[in-house]
Amino acid sequence: MDLNSREQEDRAAWIALAHAAEPADASVARLVARLGARETVDRIRGGMSGLRHQEGLLARMAAQHSETAEDRAHRIGARIITPGDREWPTQVDALAPLAPFALWVLGAADLRLLALRSVSIVGARACSMYGVEIARSWAAELGSLGWTVISGAALGIDAAAHHGALAADGVTIAVVAGGVDVPYPRAHAPLLTAIADQGVVVSEVPLGERVRRQRFLSRNRVIAALARATVVVEAAERSGTAATARAAQSMARPVLAVPGPVTAPASLGCHRMIQGGEAQLAAGIEDVLVAVDLDAGLRYEHSAIDGHGSQPDPIASRVRDAIPARGGITPDGLVCATGLPEADVSRALASLSDDGLLAYSLDGWRLTDRGRLRR
């Protein structure tokens, strides 16, 4: 990654803030929104931030330099991405001012590309076999259709969703509450390794950090922000899962809830969300697909109103025609195959992915079944 001095300073500032502040620290976030990352770091280091927890922030910041942090990440095969990086998933910026300062990513896949076409499946740790079967089978079907499945790698519904996507050779993202090098729960170490091999493990806290109760709640907003839609399979009336749904709703992302037996405490939260209009009822995987397709359709209608949606995009058509009938191709390969600038290829990939014609896999970009029919 070739960066100029200004970009390097910005990057170092974001990494310093991620070490200093707890996720979703509102007071630090407001200061960053007003002053920017570098000025905020300078004020903290100079003792002039005006924040009540100035000393604690400075102590944590002084304990880690950005170069050391990046070296540590590279040693375990991970990387740190910050706002402005090519891999930064810009949809998390919808959390502003409480968007993450940086993200640690473990796994070879590109987080931004994976998240372009994604659905989060979340739910209770203390779930029923009914919930496990729903989460596993729906995740498998989404994975087979080229959708990335996002969850939190916790016990119960989260684990079932990841297992379902992996079993279908799909791609999955685990957003964890501790460092990406700290498996939690410990029994999920093999699962997290498999996720990193076939997708990515993501955290907004540095390496070596242990999970904490508050971090479980704060990471839920990241799960919601990365995904195009959130599906709640089972949730008690009061649970962290409800926080994920609220975060998605606050960003105007579709929220769906799976109904269960009226006698089941694990489904009470889902029933309350449906009853209160906070979630759409999801009776089958088709309801999930309709929700995300409607979201894409609205964006298409807006582009048509602007005069850009009535005719096929020639650049997107050129990129789609360069996708091999079997297997995948990298963005660099598409630049070579099409002769188009990298920026045009990236925009076309995002558009074709939103329309469900392409999906990202370990082999690169490939045609979906719908894309083959449209060819």
N, C-alpha and C positions, 0 to 999 in steps of 0.2 A: 504494500500500500504506500504510494508516493504522496506525501502530504507536504504542503508548504508550511512555513513557520506558524502562520496564524491558525491554520487548521490543526496543527499539532498542539498549540496552546489551548484551543477550544476543546480538543479531545481530552487533554490532560485535566482540564477543569471539570468536565463532565464526570470523568473517572474519580477525581478527588471528591466530588459531591456525592457520588454513589457510595464511597467509603465512609463519608462523614455522617450522612443523614440516613435515618430509617426510611424505608419506602413510604411514600405518601405523607411525608412530613410537610404539613401545610405551611408552616411559617417559613421554612427554607424555600419551598416552592413559590411562595408569593414574592420572596426577595429575588429569586432567579427570574421570574416573569417580569419584574420591574427593571432589574439591572443587567441580566444576562449571566451566564455561567461564570465567565472569567472574573467579572467585577465582584460577583458574590463570593467567590473563592478568595479574592484579594482582601475583601472586607473581613471575612472570617479570620484569615491569617493575620490581619493587622489589628484584630480585636475591635473592629468598628462595625460589626454587622448589626448590632442592636438586638440580637436574638438572645433570649433568656438562657438558652443552652449553648451559648457561644463556646464555653470552655470544653464541653464535651465534644462538640463538633471539631474544634481545633485539635484535641487530643487524638481523635480517631483519624483525622486527616493527616496528622504528622506521622502516624504509624505506618503509612503506606504511600509510596511514590507510584505514579502511573506507570513508569518504566518497569518497576518491579512487579506490579500487578499484571502487566501484559506478559512479562516473562513467565510468571507463574502459570498464567492461563495457557500459554503456548506449550509449556512442559507437559501438560496433561491433554493436549490436543484440543483445547478450548480457545475461544477468542472473546474479546470485549468489543461490543459495537455501541456507538453513541449517536445521538441525533446528527444528521448530516452524512453519516456513512452510507455507502451504497446498499448495505444489507439492512439498514434500519427500517423496521416495519412502520411506515408513517401512520397507519391507522391507530397506533397507540397514542399519537399526538392528540387524539380526541379526548384524552383524559386530562388535558391541560386545565389548570396548572399542575395537576398531580401526576403527570406522565413520568415514567421512569427517567432517571438521569443517564443510566447506562444499562446494558443487558449483557450478561455472561451467557455464551452459547456453546454447548458441547454437542458435536456432531458435524458431519461434513456438509449436510444440506444447507441451502440458503434460506434463512428464516423469513426474509421478506417475500420471497417467491412462494414458500410453503403457505404463508398466511393469506395470500391473495385469494385463495379458494378454500376456505376452511369453515368448520362448524365445531363449536365446543359442546362437549357432552359432559355434564357434571351431575353430582347427586350425593346422596348420603353415604357415609362410611358404613353405618349400620343399616345395610340394605337387605332386601329380600332376594330370593332366587329369581323372582319375577323381574325385579329391577336389573339384576345381573344379566339376565337373558336379553332384555330389551337393549341395554347399553351395549352389550357385546355384538348382538346381531345387527343393530342399526349402525354401529361403528364399522362393522365389516362391510355392510352394503355401501356406506359412504366412501370407505376406502377403495372399494372395487370400482366406484364411479369416478374416482380421481379427486375426491375431496380429502383434504387434510383434517384429521380429527385432533382436537385440542382438549386436554384435560390437565388435572393437577397431580397425577401419579399417587394419589392417596389410596387408602383401602376402599373397598366397596365399588361404587359406580365408576369412579375414576379409573381404577385398575381394569375393570371390565371393558371400558371404552378403549383403552390403549391395547389390551389383548385382542379385542375384536379387529381393530385396524391392522395390527401386525399380522394376525392370522390370514387376513385377506391380501397380504403383501401391499397394504396401503401405507401411507405416511402419517406419522403422528407426532405431535408436539407435547412435551410435558413441561408445564410451568411450575417450578418448585419453589418452596418457601425458604429453603436454605441454599447454601452454595451448590453449584452443579456437581461438585466433587464430594458432596455429603449425602449419600443415599438416605432417604427417609420415606417410609419406615425402612429399617435396615433390611427387612425381608424382600424389599422391592429392588435391591441392587441389581439382580439379573434383568428385571424388567426395564430399569433405567438404562442399562447397557444396551439392551435390544432396541430401545427407543432411539438412543444416540446413533446406533448403527443404521437405523432405517428412517430417521427423522432428526429431531434435535431436542435437547433438554435445555431449558431457559430459566434464568433467574435474574432478578434485579439486585441481589445482594452478592457481595464478593465471595471468592473461594474460601472455603474453611468455615463459613458462617453456619451456625446451627439454626434449626427452625425455632421459631418462637410463636406464641399464640397470635400476636398481632400480625405477624408476617403472613400467616395463613389467610387472614382477612384481607390484607393489602394485596396479596398476589392474585386474589380473585378478580380484581379489577383488570389486571393484565390479561387474564384468560378471556374475559369478556371483550376487551379491546382488540385483541388479535383476531377474533373470529367474526365472520360475517353474520352468524346467528348463534344463539345459545339454546341448548336443549337441556331442560332439567328433567331427569328421569325419576328420581325419588328425592324427597326432601321433607324433613320434619317441619313443624310449624315455625320453629325458630332455628335457623341453621345458617352456616356460612354460605351454603349454596344459594340462599335467598339473596345474599350480598352480590354474588356473581350476576344473578338475574337483574337486580336493581341497577348494577353498573351498566349492563348491556342496554337496559331500557333507557337510562339517562343519555346514552349515545345514539338513541333511535335505531338500535339494532333489533332485529326480530328476536323475541323470547318465546320459546315453546315449552309446555309442560306436559308430561305424560300422566294421564289419570291412572289411578289404581283402585283397589277395593276401598270402599268408604270406611271399612273397619281398620284399615292399615295406618298406623301412626306415621310410617315412612312416606306415605302419599299425601298426608294432610297439607303439607306446604304447597305441593303441586295443585291440590284442589283449591286452596285459598288464592293462589295466583290466578288460576283460571276464573274463579268466581269473581275476583276483584278486577278483572280485565287487565291484569299485569302480564299475562302470558296467553298465547294462543294454545288451544288444545291440540296435542299431537297424538293422533290415534294410529299413526303408521309413518313409515319413513317418507311416504309420499307427501305428507303434510310438511315435513322439514324441507324437502326439495322445492315445494311450491313456495314456501316462505322465502327462501334464498333466491329463487327465480323471479318472484315478484319484486324483490329488492333490486335485482339486476334490470328488470323491465322498467322500473321507474327511472333509473338512470338513462336507459336507452330512450325513453319517451322525452326526457328533458333534452337530450342531444338532438332528437328529431325536431323539436320545437326550435332549436337554435339553427336548424338547417344543415346539420351534419349527420343525421341519422337516416336520411331517406335513401341514400345510395351506399353500396358496400364500400368500405374503406380499402382503397387499392394497396396501401402499405400492409394492412392486416392480411389481406388476401395473399400478398406476396410472401409474407412470413408463414402463413398457414400452408401454402403450397410447398414450402421448403422443408416442412416437417416430414420425416420418413414415415412410410406406411406402417412399419414395424420398428420397435425400439424408440430411443429418444435422441435428442440433440441438445447440446449446450447453447446458451446465448451467444458465446463466441463463435460456435459453429454456424449459427444462423446469420451472424454478421458476415461471415465468409460466404455462406451459401446464397444470401440475398443481395450482397453488395450494399446493404443499407447501413446508415450510421447506427451506432450502438443505442443511442437515445430512441430512435425510431423503432428499433427492434424491441426494446424494453416496453415502450408504450403499446405496441401491437400485442405483445405477449400478455400484458395486463388486460387488454380489451378482449382478446380471444379467450382468456381464462375466465373472465367475468361472464362471457356468453356460454361457457360450458363446453367449448370446442377443444380446449387444450387442458392438460393437467401436468403438474410437475412431479417427476419421479426420481429415483436414484440415478436413472440413466439420462436424466435431463427432461426436456419438454417432449411430450408425446400427444398424439391425437386421442381424444376420448371417443367412445362409441358414437356419440352425437356428432363429433367432428368428422369422423369417417363417413357418416351418412351425408353430411353437408358438402363433402369434397366434390 
